[in-house]
Amino acid sequence: MKLIAFVSALALAGAVGGCGDDETSGTGGAGATGGAGATGGTGATGGGGPVTDACTNAADTAVYEATSYTNAAGMFTGTLAVSEIGGDCVLGNASGEAPNLTSEGCSAFVGAVVSNPNEENIANIANCVVDCIVEQPVDLSEGCLGCYGDTVACGAAFCAGRCAADAGSDDCIACRCGDESGVNCIEEFDDCSGLVPNTTCQ
């Protein structure tokens, strides 16, 4: 897990982290986060109800199988690669930990979300991370990308303060499981994406 915990708290560093331990030869990813369309994400939910299994279609599966990514934490493939890309997108390569990131990232939105997690700031960082993933290039379907945007929005809306110090802490995971807000970001991402989770809420 990266030392800059905000990366994994808000962004996806591990939105699907650990979806299969055989998917990485690096030193790991972070715990799962999830999404909530009602918190200003990119629209994976809404309309006719929540989207489910958005990332399990044949086209997205092929994208995951073809995706690899290397950063300071190691080399990642598949869903873990997309998760690491999303995490790195939050701060870009300012820390020098994401030399392969092709986007400048979303660091311009981080301070705004921490100081004022309103709908506009949350939507801005969520949309920026989705755009950054696409620029990498990772050509996931719009529905699947919506799940990733929503996971950023959920983490920003409910857990930025509790996860800023350590995204892997029990307190942060409890927050992402909805202990105070009642919004379970982890399960919402799992349901939206259809991907196998590695973090479960108690």
N, C-alpha and C positions, 0 to 999 in steps of 0.2 A: 504494500500500500504506500502511496506517496506520502511524503512528509507534509505536503500542503493539503491538509485534510479537507479544506473547502472544496477542492477539486472533486473528491469522491463523495462529499456530502451533497452537493447540489447537482452535480452532473452525473454522470452515469458511471463514474468509475465503479463499475460493478453493477450497473443496472441489471445485468445478467451475469455478473461475475461468478465464475465457477459453474457455469451451466454444464460443464463436463470437465473434470480435472485433467483429462487428456488433451484439452484444447490449448494448452500453453506449454512452452518450454521455459518460460520466464519464471519470475519469482512470485507471481500471483496477481490477483486483482483484488478488488475490494468487495465488501458485502453488497447485497442487492438493494436497490432503491426501486421505487415504483412511481406510477403516474396517476394523476387525477385530473381529468378533463375540466372539472369545475374550478380548478385553481389557475387557469389561464394558460394551459398548454396549447399545443398546436392543433387540437381538434381530433384526437384519437377517440374521444367519446362524444356523445351528443347525438343530435338528430334522432335516429331510431333506437337509441340506447347505446350502452357501452360496446365498443369494439372488443372482440375476443379473438385470440389466436391470429393476430394480425401479422405476425412474423414467421409463421410456419408454412406458408405457401411455397410452392416449388421454386419460384423466382427468388424469394428471399433466402431460402435454404441454399440455393446456388451461390448467392452473394456471400453468405457467411462462409461457405466452404472455400471460396476463392480469396477471402480477406485475411491478410496478415498485417501486423503492425509492431514496430519496435520502439520502445522508449526507455527511459532510465530504469524502469522496473523489469524489463526483459522483453522477450519476443512473444507475441500473442497471436493466436489464430482464431478464426470463427467468431462466435458471439463474444468471446473475451476481447478479441481485437477491437470490435465495434465499441464495446464498453470502455476500453482504454482510450480509444480515440475521443469518445464523448467526454471522458474525464479530462483529457488534455485540452479539449476545446474550451473549457471554462477559462483557463488562464493563458492559453496559448503557449508559446515557448519562452515566456519571460524568465522562467526559472532555469532554463537550459535542459529540462528533463524530457522535452518532447521535440527532439531535433528533426523528426520525420513528419511533423505536422505541417501540412501544406497551407493551412489557414492561419491568419494572425490570431485567431481565437476570440474569445468573448470577454476578455479581462475588463473591457470598458464598462461592462454591465455589472461586474461583481460588487463593487462598492455601493452602487445604487440598490442592489437587492439586499445587501447586509444592512444598510442604513434605513431603507424604506421598502419592505417587501410588499409593495402594492401590486395590483393586477398588471399595470403597465410594465413595471420593472421585471416582474416575474415572466410575463409574456416575452419581453425583449430578450432575456437571457435564454429562455427555452427555445425561441425561434432561432437565435444566433447559434446555439449548439446544434440544432438540426441542420442549419445551413452549413456549418463547419463540417459535420459528418459527411454531408453530400459532397462538399468540396474535396474531400480526402482522396479519391472519390470512393464513396460507398453508396451504391445505387439500390438502396432498399426501397420497398414500396412506400407510398405515401401513408398508408395506414400504419405500417411498422414504424416509420419515422415519427409519426404522431405519438406512438407509445413512448419513444425516447424523449420527445419534447415534453410530454406530460410528466415523465419521471423527474426532469429538471424542475418543472413548475412545482410539483408536489414537494420536493426537497426544499426548494427556495421558500415556499409559502409556509411550511410548517416546522422546518428543522434547521434553518440556517444557523441560528444562535446555538443550539445544542450540539450541532455537528461540526462547528468551525474549529474547535480544538482538536478533535479526534473522531473522524468519520467511522472508525471501526469500534468505537467505545460502546459499551453496553447502553449508555444513556442515549447515544445517537441512534442506535438500532431500535431501541424502545420507542423513540420519537417517530422514526420512519415506520414503525409498526402501529402508530396511532395511539400511544398510551395516553396522551393528553388531548389531542385534537379529534380523535375518533376516526381519522382518515388513515387507512393503512396503505401507505405508498408502495410498500413491497408487494402486497397481494394485488394491488391494482395494476402494477406493471406486469406481474406474472400473468394475470388474466388477460390483459390487453395484448401482450406479445404472444402468449402461448408457449413461451420458452420455459425450460426446466429451471426452477429456482435453486439457489444454493443457500439462501437465508430464509428461514421460516420464522414467523412470529409465534410467540408463546401465548 
